[in-house]
Amino acid sequence: MKKNYFLIVAFLFLLSGFPFSSQATIRTVTGTVTKVSDGDTIHLTTPEQTKLRVRLYGIDAPETAKINNRTGRVNKPGQPYGDEAWKALESKIMGKQVKLDILDIDKYRRMVGIIWLEERNINLEMVSEGYAEAYVEYLKAPYRSKFIDAERKARSEKKGIWSLPEYERPRDFRKRLKVRGGE
């Protein structure tokens, strides 16, 4: 099983090195969501029992608190709305059969892709409902305008994270913690 995982990762990594003018799907797989880590990261198990860590493409959800498994203490704080984003994603897809369009592999060796539950684009739903922002630094066509428009609408309707009086982008939050020595 691990051999299959590493072969898939190696193959996808090689493919992801080629420049694309738009975000092309490298491969599409199906599987069952076995874990939701936070509002933008899941674990998926394919029918062949290959386990994939997946980062949802084009979105950045507020950070959840990270707990040290040994001590049970929080070693990295979370952000407001982090737990709500995590629970929203979990309620949408946990234990369900989904389709994953793999678009890239990130520096943590996670698959980066779009999660589909039947005809629903779960990534886009998370932005539309205010559980995540459009990650504009990484968005490319054909998804870019849809995600930005969804965020704009969620902002104007003050949904989710956009209802917070002082919203801090997850990207900025992570940088601030790193500078402060939190990572």
C-alpha positions as CSV (number, residue, x, y, z in Angstrom):
1,M,0.0,0.0,0.0
2,K,2.8,2.4,0.9
3,K,4.5,1.5,-2.4
4,N,1.4,2.5,-4.3
5,Y,1.2,5.8,-2.4
6,F,4.8,6.7,-3.2
7,L,4.4,5.7,-6.8
8,I,1.4,7.9,-7.2
9,V,3.2,10.8,-5.4
10,A,6.3,10.4,-7.5
11,F,4.2,10.3,-10.7
12,L,2.1,13.3,-9.8
13,F,5.2,15.2,-8.6
14,L,6.8,14.8,-12.0
15,L,3.7,15.9,-13.8
16,S,3.2,18.9,-11.6
17,G,6.6,20.3,-12.6
18,F,5.3,21.1,-16.1
19,P,4.0,24.6,-16.6
20,F,0.3,24.9,-17.3
21,S,-1.4,28.1,-18.6
22,S,-4.4,27.1,-16.6
23,Q,-4.8,24.7,-13.7
24,A,-5.1,21.3,-15.4
25,T,-6.2,18.2,-13.6
26,I,-3.3,15.8,-13.2
27,R,-5.5,12.9,-12.2
28,T,-9.0,12.2,-10.8
29,V,-9.5,9.6,-8.1
30,T,-12.4,8.6,-5.9
31,G,-12.3,7.7,-2.3
32,T,-13.8,7.9,1.1
33,V,-13.1,10.8,3.4
34,T,-11.6,9.2,6.5
35,K,-10.5,12.4,8.4
36,V,-11.1,16.1,8.3
37,S,-8.0,17.8,9.8
38,D,-9.3,21.4,9.6
39,G,-11.3,23.6,7.2
40,D,-9.0,23.0,4.2
41,T,-7.3,19.6,4.8
42,I,-8.6,16.1,4.6
43,H,-7.5,12.4,4.4
44,L,-9.0,10.3,1.6
45,T,-8.7,6.5,1.2
46,T,-9.1,5.2,-2.4
47,P,-10.8,1.8,-3.2
48,E,-7.3,0.4,-3.5
49,Q,-6.7,1.5,0.1
50,T,-4.2,4.2,-0.9
51,K,-4.3,6.9,1.8
52,L,-4.0,10.5,0.5
53,R,-3.6,13.7,2.5
54,V,-5.4,16.4,0.6
55,R,-5.2,20.2,0.7
56,L,-8.3,21.8,-0.8
57,Y,-7.3,23.9,-3.8
58,G,-8.0,27.6,-3.9
59,I,-9.1,28.1,-0.3
60,D,-7.5,29.1,3.0
61,A,-9.6,28.4,6.1
62,P,-8.9,29.9,9.5
63,E,-6.4,27.8,11.5
64,T,-7.6,25.4,14.2
65,A,-5.6,25.0,17.5
66,K,-2.9,22.4,17.3
67,I,-2.8,20.1,20.3
68,N,0.3,18.1,21.4
69,N,-0.7,14.5,21.4
70,R,1.7,13.6,24.2
71,T,0.8,16.4,26.6
72,G,-2.8,17.2,25.5
73,R,-1.9,20.9,25.6
74,V,-2.4,23.5,22.8
75,N,1.0,24.1,21.3
76,K,-0.3,26.4,18.5
77,P,-3.3,28.6,19.0
78,G,-6.2,28.6,16.5
79,Q,-8.1,31.5,14.9
80,P,-11.6,32.7,15.4
81,Y,-13.9,30.6,13.2
82,G,-11.3,27.8,12.8
83,D,-13.4,25.2,14.6
84,E,-16.5,26.3,12.7
85,A,-14.8,25.9,9.3
86,W,-13.5,22.5,10.4
87,K,-16.9,21.3,11.6
88,A,-18.6,22.6,8.4
89,L,-16.2,20.7,6.1
90,E,-16.6,17.6,8.3
91,S,-20.4,17.7,8.2
92,K,-20.3,18.0,4.4
93,I,-18.0,15.1,3.5
94,M,-16.8,13.0,6.5
95,G,-17.3,9.3,5.7
96,K,-18.6,10.1,2.2
97,Q,-17.5,8.9,-1.2
98,V,-16.1,11.9,-3.1
99,K,-14.2,12.6,-6.3
100,L,-10.9,14.4,-6.1
101,D,-9.5,16.3,-9.1
102,I,-5.8,16.5,-8.2
103,L,-4.2,19.7,-9.5
104,D,-0.9,19.8,-7.7
105,I,1.3,18.5,-4.9
106,D,2.3,20.9,-2.2
107,K,5.6,21.2,-0.3
108,Y,4.2,18.9,2.5
109,R,3.5,16.2,-0.1
110,R,-0.2,16.6,0.1
111,M,-2.4,16.3,-3.0
112,V,-3.9,19.6,-3.8
113,G,-7.3,19.4,-5.4
114,I,-11.0,20.0,-5.9
115,I,-13.3,17.9,-3.8
116,W,-16.6,16.9,-5.5
117,L,-19.6,15.4,-3.7
118,E,-21.8,14.4,-6.6
119,E,-22.0,17.7,-8.6
120,R,-21.1,19.9,-5.7
121,N,-17.7,21.7,-5.6
122,I,-17.0,21.5,-1.9
123,N,-14.0,23.9,-2.1
124,L,-16.3,26.6,-3.7
125,E,-19.0,25.9,-1.1
126,M,-16.6,26.6,1.7
127,V,-15.8,30.0,0.2
128,S,-19.4,30.8,-0.6
129,E,-20.6,30.0,2.9
130,G,-17.8,32.1,4.5
131,Y,-15.9,29.3,6.0
132,A,-12.8,30.0,4.0
133,E,-11.3,32.7,1.8
134,A,-10.3,32.4,-1.8
135,Y,-6.6,31.8,-1.8
136,V,-5.8,34.3,-4.5
137,E,-2.1,33.8,-4.4
138,Y,-2.6,30.3,-5.8
139,L,-5.8,30.5,-7.8
140,K,-5.6,30.1,-11.6
141,A,-8.1,29.8,-14.4
142,P,-10.7,28.3,-14.8
143,Y,-11.4,28.5,-11.0
144,R,-10.0,31.9,-10.1
145,S,-13.0,34.1,-11.1
146,K,-15.6,31.7,-9.5
147,F,-13.8,31.6,-6.2
148,I,-13.1,35.4,-6.1
149,D,-16.8,36.1,-7.0
150,A,-18.0,33.7,-4.3
151,E,-15.7,35.4,-1.7
152,R,-17.0,38.8,-2.8
153,K,-20.6,37.7,-2.3
154,A,-19.9,36.1,1.1
155,R,-18.1,39.3,2.2
156,S,-21.0,41.5,1.2
157,E,-23.4,39.3,3.0
158,K,-21.1,39.1,6.1
159,K,-21.2,35.3,6.1
160,G,-18.9,33.4,8.4
161,I,-15.4,34.8,8.7
162,W,-16.6,38.0,7.1
163,S,-18.9,38.6,10.1
164,L,-15.9,38.9,12.4
165,P,-15.0,42.5,13.5
166,E,-11.3,41.9,13.0
167,Y,-10.6,39.1,10.5
168,E,-7.0,38.1,10.0
169,R,-6.1,36.1,6.9
170,P,-4.9,32.6,7.8
171,R,-1.8,33.3,5.8
172,D,-0.9,36.4,7.9
173,F,-1.8,34.5,11.1
174,R,0.7,31.7,10.2
175,K,3.4,34.2,9.3
176,R,2.9,36.1,12.6
177,L,3.1,32.9,14.6
178,K,6.3,31.9,12.8
179,V,7.9,35.3,13.5
180,R,6.9,35.1,17.1
181,G,8.4,31.6,17.4
182,G,5.1,29.7,17.4
183,E,6.0,27.3,14.6
